[in-house]
């Protein structure tokens, strides 16, 4: 058996050497591809599929900056606590400048041949294989108290692409964030990954990133939870993060039992951001993403933003999200453009959008707000100590009147209408609003078609279409289709035209469930897919804030807190 150093020498000079790579801030190195397959022989060198590693962490430890790691479908457990006596400290520790790709069968010769949605590479924090996915994620019957604290730990310049991360449980009193993926002051990319059933006692049930230039692309977050502070799925703290083409579904921030008994101090989070929490950031982008059925015991059922910054929410669908206080869809945005915000709920005010505090100025343009609700005030929109300007939007019931006693200022920026946008299928096949099968595309006779203001489209600063043009208007809609067709722009997240198609991002989750139900357990490569069945069908960790929940009660199960 080769020692790790000897393996590196073999890899440097084997035939798999394919390119010369220049690592930022470093020297030119020969880049290698390392291979991992769960069923491989333990003595493998990682140089080919035939001699693959069977341990993902072993490949990560052997890789040098510029290397790629190809990981075949299967189940992988972290097994190296990194010097700690606590077995729960085991984590897949990514390597600086190394790109890890999952979703192979073990036969591919190019990365383009892989199908990460069909051949699942699961990274699991269930170290003993005793989790009960049918139990609610935050109860003892889940049996996840012995799971890994952080399934994956990030690294500078790393890429994580094509993995499904499950069963993380970050409950350490000194670091209870990021059960699935934890990143501290590193710049990296997370692409084509799924995060299902991860838990954090503090924030970021699935993912926590601090002070990073982080990009999250084409990922899905399902059934994750943060117990106390916020970010049921994701907590991004500082830096300039960018979230594109992602799905946030049925995540939760806060718990009824953990709700604070009185008002919170300014700057204190309490169950905020059921799907996504953004705080202390400099500039952030949330683009062409979907938020369905997320819940927060505090503010921001779908998205919560805290601090003085520049946040752009563009081309997003927010439906069926709920907040125990304010902002069922979004709380404290800066610019919300070309979004569809429908069927969200807040127990106090701002069922669709709440702009509050500090003071702040927020803008909504080319948006559709439809049948959102709130128990006290502002079912669609609410502002307190804030200026909220609405232009070129379609709002159920029209714009609300200003309330000077609440220092509220909602400004009509012109060309706003109160009309039914005529979605293709608001309730979907299951007949329930705010679930993944809802179709928010516009019917041919919709009054929201061809009525948007093209001049309001922001610049493509994150180059969504990868054409190298950062100054053009954002060119794609929430389904990945051209944002402007024949010189016209529709309201909301979707542009209708010759390439019209049904909602695509939710297909990721439905395809995974179908795959899990039909997995051939005699094939070890698909055995990992079968683990997803109970995770996707288990009891969803909802607080039942939204009226559609069968346990919903109009009376709050916890006292309100002072909005910040």
DALIN-V399917 format. One line per field, one symbol per residue. ss: DSSP state (H for helix, E for strand, C for the rest). psi: psi as a letter, one per 40 degrees, with the letter a starting at -180 (. if undefined). burial: I if it has 9 or more other C-alpha atoms within 8 Angstrom, else O. Layout:
# DALIN-V399917
ss = ???
psi = ???
burial = ???
This chain:
# DALIN-V399917
ss = CCCHHHHHHHHHHCCCCCEEEECCCCCEEEECEEEECCCCCCCCCCCCCCCCECCHHHHHHHCCCCCEEEEECEEEECCCCCCCCCHHHCCEECCCCCEEEEEECCCCCCHHHCCCCCCCEEEECCCCCCCCCCCCCCCHHHCCCCCCCCCEECCCCCEEECCEEECCEECECCECECCCEEEECCCCEEECCEEECCEECCECCCEEEEEECCEEECCEEECCEECCCECCCEEEEEECCEEECCEEECCEECCHHHCCCCCCCCCCCCCECCCEEEECCCEEEEECCEEECCEECCCCCCEEEECCCEEEEECCEEECCEECCECCCEECCCEEECCEEECCEECCECCCEEEEEEEEEEEEECCEEECCEECCECCCEEEEEEEEEEECCEECCCCCCCCHHHCEEEEECCCCECCCCCEEECCCCCCCCCCCCCEEEECCCCCCCCCCCHHHCCECCCCCCCCCCCCCECCECCCCCECCECCECCCCCCCCCCCCCCCCHHHHHHHHHHHHHCCCCCCHHHHHHHCHHHHHHCCCCCCCCCCCCCCCCCCCCCCCCCCC
psi = hiidddddddddeieeheihhhhheaihihhihiihhdeiideieediddfiiehdddddddiiheiihhhiiihhhhehefeiehdeehihhiihehhhhifideeieideeigeddghhhhhegdefeigeeiidfidedfeeeiidhdihiiheihhhfihhieiggehdegfigddhhhhfihiihifiihhfiihdcigddhhhhfighhhhfiihhfiihdccagddhhhgiagihhifihhhfihhiiddehieaiiihehigfigddhhhifidhihhhfihhhfiihebigddhhhhihahhhhhfihhheiiiecigdchhfichhhfihhhfiihdcifddhhhhieiihihhifihhhfiiiddigddiihhfihhhhhfihhheaiiiigdeefhhhhheifiihihegidgdeadeehifieehheiiideheehfeihdeehiigdegdefeeheeiiheiaeeeihdhhfeihiiaeihiadfhiihddedddddddddddehheehddedddddddddeeihhgiefdhdeheehhdhheiiiihi.
burial = OOOOOOIIOIIIOOOIIIOOIIIOOOOOIIIIIIIIIIOIIOOIIIIIIOIIIIIIIOIIOIIIIIIIIIIIIIIIIIOIIOOOOOIIIIIIIIIIIIIIIIIIIOOIOOOOOIOIIOIIIIIIIIIOOOIIIIIIIOOOOIIIOIIIIIIIIIIIIIIIIIIIIIIIIIIOOOOIIIIIIIIIOIIIIIIIIIIIIIIIIIIIIIIIIIIIIIIIIIIIIIIIIIIIIIIIIIIIIIIIIIIIIIIIIIIIIIIIOOIIOOOIOOOOOIIIIIIIIIIIIIIIIIIIIIIIIIIIIIIIIIIIIOOOIIIIIIIIIIIIIIIIIIIIIIIIIIIIIIIIIIIIIIIIIIIIIIIIIOOIIIIIIIIIIIIIIIIOIIIIIIIIIIIIIIIIIIIIOIOOOOOOOOIIIIOIIOOIIIIOIIIIIIIIOOOOIIIOIIIIIIOOOIIIIOIIIOOOIOIIOOIOOOOOOIOOOIIIIIIOIIIIIOOIIIIIIIIIOOOOOOIOIIOIIOIIIOIIOOIOOOOIIIIIIIIIIIIOOIOOIIIIIIIOOOOIOOOIOOIOIOOO
